[in-house]
Amino acid sequence: MKQSKFPPGWDEERVRRVLAHYEQQTEEEAVAEDEAAFEDSTQTVIEVPRELLPAIRELIGKYQESRRA
């Protein structure tokens, strides 16, 4: 059987909690969460080609690691 791989700091329990959160959300709660994300002045939303996502995730991971140090 293939072993699941999780990002650093994640495990099966955390994945289950995140899934439960989104599965239990009403449509109104989901919309409110999305709107709040767009209003967060510390974040931005951009469109990028899907094939760039692995490199972007890696870059974000490195950035987060450097901020923890």
N, CA, C and O atoms as a printed pandas DataFrame, in Angstrom:
     atom_number atom_name residue_name chain_id  residue_number  x_coord  y_coord  z_coord
0              1         N          MET        A               1    0.845   -1.182    0.000
1              2        CA          MET        A               1    0.000    0.000    0.000
2              3         C          MET        A               1    0.891    1.247    0.000
3              4         O          MET        A               1    1.897    1.302    0.708
4              5         N          LYS        A               2    0.511    2.240   -0.799
5              6        CA          LYS        A               2    1.287    3.471   -0.915
6              7         C          LYS        A               2    1.088    4.355    0.316
7              8         O          LYS        A               2   -0.038    4.573    0.761
8              9         N          GLN        A               3    2.176    4.850    0.847
9             10        CA          GLN        A               3    2.139    5.741    2.008
10            11         C          GLN        A               3    1.784    7.154    1.550
11            12         O          GLN        A               3    2.364    7.645    0.581
12            13         N          SER        A               4    0.849    7.816    2.222
13            14        CA          SER        A               4    0.486    9.191    1.888
14            15         C          SER        A               4    1.596   10.123    2.330
15            16         O          SER        A               4    2.230    9.916    3.365
16            17         N          LYS        A               5    1.823   11.159    1.523
17            18        CA          LYS        A               5    2.800   12.186    1.880
18            19         C          LYS        A               5    2.059   13.461    2.219
19            20         O          LYS        A               5    1.144   13.870    1.504
20            21         N          PHE        A               6    2.454   14.080    3.302
21            22        CA          PHE        A               6    1.846   15.326    3.732
22            23         C          PHE        A               6    2.914   16.411    3.758
23            24         O          PHE        A               6    4.092   16.117    3.962
24            25         N          PRO        A               7    2.512   17.661    3.554
25            26        CA          PRO        A               7    3.472   18.766    3.667
26            27         C          PRO        A               7    4.002   18.840    5.099
27            28         O          PRO        A               7    3.378   18.313    6.020
28            29         N          PRO        A               8    5.139   19.486    5.286
29            30        CA          PRO        A               8    5.667   19.635    6.650
30            31         C          PRO        A               8    4.625   20.264    7.576
31            32         O          PRO        A               8    3.983   21.253    7.224
32            33         N          GLY        A               9    4.470   19.685    8.746
33            34        CA          GLY        A               9    3.524   20.188    9.730
34            35         C          GLY        A               9    2.106   19.640    9.564
35            36         O          GLY        A               9    1.232   19.934   10.379
36            37         N          TRP        A              10    1.874   18.856    8.531
37            38        CA          TRP        A              10    0.551   18.284    8.283
38            39         C          TRP        A              10    0.588   16.801    8.560
39            40         O          TRP        A              10    1.618   16.149    8.386
40            41         N          ASP        A              11   -0.552   16.264    8.997
41            42        CA          ASP        A              11   -0.708   14.828    9.156
42            43         C          ASP        A              11   -2.153   14.478    8.782
43            44         O          ASP        A              11   -2.940   15.356    8.427
44            45         N          GLU        A              12   -2.485   13.203    8.865
45            46        CA          GLU        A              12   -3.818   12.772    8.460
46            47         C          GLU        A              12   -4.911   13.459    9.274
47            48         O          GLU        A              12   -5.952   13.817    8.725
48            49         N          GLU        A              13   -4.692   13.645   10.562
49            50        CA          GLU        A              13   -5.687   14.287   11.417
50            51         C          GLU        A              13   -5.948   15.726   10.976
51            52         O          GLU        A              13   -7.099   16.159   10.925
52            53         N          ARG        A              14   -4.900   16.457   10.661
53            54        CA          ARG        A              14   -5.075   17.854   10.221
54            55         C          ARG        A              14   -5.846   17.910    8.904
55            56         O          ARG        A              14   -6.713   18.766    8.722
56            57         N          VAL        A              15   -5.532   17.008    8.002
57            58        CA          VAL        A              15   -6.248   16.947    6.722
58            59         C          VAL        A              15   -7.723   16.667    6.970
59            60         O          VAL        A              15   -8.585   17.289    6.350
60            61         N          ARG        A              16   -8.019   15.741    7.868
61            62        CA          ARG        A              16   -9.419   15.421    8.186
62            63         C          ARG        A              16  -10.156   16.629    8.772
63            64         O          ARG        A              16  -11.322   16.862    8.453
64            65         N          ARG        A              17   -9.468   17.405    9.639
65            66        CA          ARG        A              17  -10.100   18.587   10.226
66            67         C          ARG        A              17  -10.410   19.636    9.161
67            68         O          ARG        A              17  -11.480   20.245    9.176
68            69         N          VAL        A              18   -9.481   19.843    8.249
69            70        CA          VAL        A              18   -9.694   20.824    7.176
70            71         C          VAL        A              18  -10.849   20.382    6.281
71            72         O          VAL        A              18  -11.718   21.184    5.939
72            73         N          LEU        A              19  -10.856   19.106    5.905
73            74        CA          LEU        A              19  -11.947   18.588    5.083
74            75         C          LEU        A              19  -13.296   18.749    5.787
75            76         O          LEU        A              19  -14.279   19.157    5.170
76            77         N          ALA        A              20  -13.335   18.430    7.061
77            78        CA          ALA        A              20  -14.582   18.551    7.823
78            79         C          ALA        A              20  -15.056   20.006    7.845
79            80         O          ALA        A              20  -16.249   20.278    7.705
80            81         N          HIS        A              21  -14.122   20.931    8.021
81            82        CA          HIS        A              21  -14.470   22.352    8.041
82            83         C          HIS        A              21  -15.184   22.744    6.755
83            84         O          HIS        A              21  -16.252   23.355    6.794
84            85         N          TYR        A              22  -14.596   22.394    5.620
85            86        CA          TYR        A              22  -15.172   22.813    4.346
86            87         C          TYR        A              22  -16.416   22.010    3.968
87            88         O          TYR        A              22  -17.309   22.538    3.305
88            89         N          GLU        A              23  -16.485   20.763    4.372
89            90        CA          GLU        A              23  -17.669   19.963    4.069
90            91         C          GLU        A              23  -18.884   20.415    4.881
91            92         O          GLU        A              23  -20.021   20.256    4.438
92            93         N          GLN        A              24  -18.647   20.976    6.060
93            94        CA          GLN        A              24  -19.741   21.398    6.930
94            95         C          GLN        A              24  -20.157   22.848    6.704
95            96         O          GLN        A              24  -21.168   23.292    7.250
96            97         N          GLN        A              25  -19.391   23.589    5.908
97            98        CA          GLN        A              25  -19.694   24.995    5.652
98            99         C          GLN        A              25  -20.952   25.152    4.813
99           100         O          GLN        A              25  -21.195   24.393    3.875
100          101         N          THR        A              26  -21.741   26.150    5.171
101          102        CA          THR        A              26  -22.865   26.501    4.310
102          103         C          THR        A              26  -22.321   27.316    3.140
103          104         O          THR        A              26  -21.181   27.780    3.171
104          105         N          GLU        A              27  -23.141   27.484    2.118
105          106        CA          GLU        A              27  -22.713   28.297    0.973
106          107         C          GLU        A              27  -22.450   29.742    1.413
107          108         O          GLU        A              27  -21.503   30.376    0.947
108          109         N          GLU        A              28  -23.283   30.248    2.299
109          110        CA          GLU        A              28  -23.102   31.617    2.793
110          111         C          GLU        A              28  -21.788   31.766    3.554
111          112         O          GLU        A              28  -21.093   32.770    3.399
112          113         N          GLU        A              29  -21.443   30.776    4.374
113          114        CA          GLU        A              29  -20.178   30.821    5.117
114          115         C          GLU        A              29  -18.988   30.761    4.160
115          116         O          GLU        A              29  -17.987   31.447    4.367
116          117         N          ALA        A              30  -19.095   29.948    3.121
117          118        CA          ALA        A              30  -18.014   29.838    2.149
118          119         C          ALA        A              30  -17.810   31.160    1.414
119          120         O          ALA        A              30  -16.677   31.597    1.211
120          121         N          VAL        A              31  -18.904   31.786    1.021
121          122        CA          VAL        A              31  -18.810   33.084    0.337
122          123         C          VAL        A              31  -18.191   34.120    1.262
123          124         O          VAL        A              31  -17.330   34.889    0.835
124          125         N          ALA        A              32  -18.612   34.155    2.519
125          126        CA          ALA        A              32  -18.060   35.111    3.488
126          127         C          ALA        A              32  -16.562   34.885    3.679
127          128         O          ALA        A              32  -15.794   35.844    3.768
128          129         N          GLU        A              33  -16.148   33.630    3.741
129          130        CA          GLU        A              33  -14.720   33.327    3.892
130          131         C          GLU        A              33  -13.938   33.800    2.670
131          132         O          GLU        A              33  -12.859   34.377    2.803
132          133         N          ASP        A              34  -14.482   33.554    1.481
133          134        CA          ASP        A              34  -13.816   34.003    0.254
134          135         C          ASP        A              34  -13.720   35.520    0.205
135          136         O          ASP        A              34  -12.670   36.064   -0.138
136          137         N          GLU        A              35  -14.797   36.205    0.543
137          138        CA          GLU        A              35  -14.800   37.667    0.520
138          139         C          GLU        A              35  -13.793   38.231    1.524
139          140         O          GLU        A              35  -13.107   39.211    1.234
140          141         N          ALA        A              36  -13.705   37.621    2.685
141          142        CA          ALA        A              36  -12.753   38.080    3.704
142          143         C          ALA        A              36  -11.322   37.928    3.202
143          144         O          ALA        A              36  -10.472   38.773    3.482
144          145         N          ALA        A              37  -11.059   36.871    2.474
145          146        CA          ALA        A              37   -9.711   36.658    1.935
146          147         C          ALA        A              37   -9.352   37.757    0.946
147          148         O          ALA        A              37   -8.213   38.223    0.927
148          149         N          PHE        A              38  -10.303   38.173    0.128
149          150        CA          PHE        A              38  -10.036   39.229   -0.850
150          151         C          PHE        A              38   -9.860   40.588   -0.187
151          152         O          PHE        A              38   -9.219   41.472   -0.757
152          153         N          GLU        A              39  -10.414   40.769    0.998
153          154        CA          GLU        A              39  -10.312   42.047    1.706
154          155         C          GLU        A              39   -9.061   42.146    2.567
155          156         O          GLU        A              39   -8.750   43.224    3.073
156          157         N          ASP        A              40   -8.339   41.049    2.744
157          158        CA          ASP        A              40   -7.131   41.021    3.575
158          159         C          ASP        A              40   -6.023   41.788    2.860
159          160         O          ASP        A              40   -5.532   41.351    1.819
160          161         N          SER        A              41   -5.633   42.928    3.418
161          162        CA          SER        A              41   -4.626   43.773    2.760
162          163         C          SER        A              41   -3.213   43.195    2.840
163          164         O          SER        A              41   -2.295   43.727    2.216
164          165         N          THR        A              42   -3.027   42.114    3.600
165          166        CA          THR        A              42   -1.692   41.502    3.679
166          167         C          THR        A              42   -1.509   40.403    2.633
167          168         O          THR        A              42   -0.431   39.818    2.528
168          169         N          GLN        A              43   -2.549   40.125    1.869
169          170        CA          GLN        A              43   -2.510   39.050    0.877
170          171         C          GLN        A              43   -2.937   39.605   -0.477
171          172         O          GLN        A              43   -3.537   40.676   -0.562
172          173         N          THR        A              44   -2.615   38.857   -1.540
173          174        CA          THR        A              44   -3.076   39.216   -2.869
174          175         C          THR        A              44   -3.481   37.961   -3.624
175          176         O          THR        A              44   -3.054   36.854   -3.297
176          177         N          VAL        A              45   -4.297   38.151   -4.621
177          178        CA          VAL        A              45   -4.747   37.040   -5.454
178          179         C          VAL        A              45   -4.302   37.331   -6.883
179          180         O          VAL        A              45   -4.532   38.420   -7.408
180          181         N          ILE        A              46   -3.656   36.334   -7.508
181          182        CA          ILE        A              46   -3.227   36.488   -8.897
182          183         C          ILE        A              46   -3.550   35.217   -9.666
183          184         O          ILE        A              46   -3.714   34.147   -9.080
184          185         N          GLU        A              47   -3.639   35.344  -10.968
185          186        CA          GLU        A              47   -3.818   34.178  -11.816
186          187         C          GLU        A              47   -2.454   33.790  -12.367
187          188         O          GLU        A              47   -1.701   34.635  -12.852
188          189         N          VAL        A              48   -2.148   32.496  -12.286
189          190        CA          VAL        A              48   -0.898   31.978  -12.837
190          191         C          VAL        A              48   -1.198   30.678  -13.570
191          192         O          VAL        A              48   -2.181   30.005  -13.263
192          193         N          PRO        A              49   -0.367   30.324  -14.527
193          194        CA          PRO        A              49   -0.565   29.032  -15.195
194          195         C          PRO        A              49   -0.426   27.892  -14.191
195          196         O          PRO        A              49    0.445   27.934  -13.322
196          197         N          ARG        A              50   -1.275   26.877  -14.306
197          198        CA          ARG        A              50   -1.263   25.743  -13.374
198          199         C          ARG        A              50    0.106   25.082  -13.275
199          200         O          ARG        A              50    0.498   24.631  -12.199
200          201         N          GLU        A              51    0.825   25.022  -14.369
201          202        CA          GLU        A              51    2.118   24.330  -14.326
202          203         C          GLU        A              51    3.138   25.048  -13.442
203          204         O          GLU        A              51    4.170   24.471  -13.098
204          205         N          LEU        A              52    2.862   26.295  -13.074
205          206        CA          LEU        A              52    3.761   27.023  -12.172
206          207         C          LEU        A              52    3.455   26.783  -10.695
207          208         O          LEU        A              52    4.262   27.137   -9.835
208          209         N          LEU        A              53    2.308   26.192  -10.393
209          210        CA          LEU        A              53    1.904   26.020   -8.998
210          211         C          LEU        A              53    2.919   25.274   -8.134
211          212         O          LEU        A              53    3.184   25.718   -7.017
212          213         N          PRO        A              54    3.502   24.162   -8.593
213          214        CA          PRO        A              54    4.486   23.495   -7.720
214          215         C          PRO        A              54    5.662   24.414   -7.352
215          216         O          PRO        A              54    6.106   24.414   -6.204
216          217         N          ALA        A              55    6.156   25.178   -8.298
217          218        CA          ALA        A              55    7.274   26.078   -8.011
218          219         C          ALA        A              55    6.843   27.199   -7.070
219          220         O          ALA        A              55    7.605   27.601   -6.191
220          221         N          ILE        A              56    5.630   27.702   -7.250
221          222        CA          ILE        A              56    5.126   28.773   -6.387
222          223         C          ILE        A              56    4.923   28.265   -4.964
223          224         O          ILE        A              56    5.270   28.948   -4.000
224          225         N          ARG        A              57    4.361   27.064   -4.836
225          226        CA          ARG        A              57    4.176   26.480   -3.498
226          227         C          ARG        A              57    5.518   26.273   -2.807
227          228         O          ARG        A              57    5.652   26.526   -1.609
228          229         N          GLU        A              58    6.496   25.818   -3.555
229          230        CA          GLU        A              58    7.826   25.624   -2.967
230          231         C          GLU        A              58    8.408   26.956   -2.505
231          232         O          GLU        A              58    8.988   27.039   -1.422
232          233         N          LEU        A              59    8.257   27.984   -3.308
233          234        CA          LEU        A              59    8.754   29.312   -2.942
234          235         C          LEU        A              59    8.044   29.838   -1.695
235          236         O          LEU        A              59    8.686   30.397   -0.806
236          237         N          ILE        A              60    6.741   29.666   -1.627
237          238        CA          ILE        A              60    5.988   30.104   -0.448
238          239         C          ILE        A              60    6.446   29.317    0.786
239          240         O          ILE        A              60    6.600   29.892    1.864
240          241         N          GLY        A              61    6.663   28.021    0.635
241          242        CA          GLY        A              61    7.148   27.205    1.744
242          243         C          GLY        A              61    8.488   27.688    2.259
243          244         O          GLY        A              61    8.697   27.774    3.469
244          245         N          LYS        A              62    9.399   28.004    1.348
245          246        CA          LYS        A              62   10.720   28.514    1.747
246          247         C          LYS        A              62   10.578   29.857    2.456
247          248         O          LYS        A              62   11.269   30.120    3.440
248          249         N          TYR        A              63    9.691   30.695    1.959
249          250        CA          TYR        A              63    9.456   31.994    2.584
250          251         C          TYR        A              63    8.936   31.814    4.010
251          252         O          TYR        A              63    9.412   32.466    4.940
252          253         N          GLN        A              64    7.961   30.929    4.171
253          254        CA          GLN        A              64    7.405   30.690    5.502
254          255         C          GLN        A              64    8.459   30.120    6.449
255          256         O          GLN        A              64    8.519   30.504    7.617
256          257         N          GLU        A              65    9.274   29.221    5.956
257          258        CA          GLU        A              65   10.350   28.649    6.786
258          259         C          GLU        A              65   11.299   29.747    7.247
259          260         O          GLU        A              65   11.697   29.764    8.412
260          261         N          SER        A              66   11.672   30.671    6.349
261          262        CA          SER        A              66   12.616   31.718    6.704
262          263         C          SER        A              66   12.032   32.683    7.736
263          264         O          SER        A              66   12.770   33.264    8.532
264          265         N          ARG        A              67   10.726   32.850    7.722
265          266        CA          ARG        A              67   10.083   33.753    8.686
266          267         C          ARG        A              67    9.996   33.127   10.073
267          268         O          ARG        A              67    9.908   33.840   11.073
268          269         N          ARG        A              68   10.021   31.783   10.137
269          270        CA          ARG        A              68    9.966   31.089   11.425
270          271         C          ARG        A              68   11.333   31.081   12.106
271          272         O          ARG        A              68   11.425   30.978   13.329
272          273         N          ALA        A              69   12.372   31.188   11.321
273          274        CA          ALA        A              69   13.738   31.093   11.874
274          275         C          ALA        A              69   14.128   32.318   12.666
275          276         O          ALA        A              69   15.241   32.386   13.189
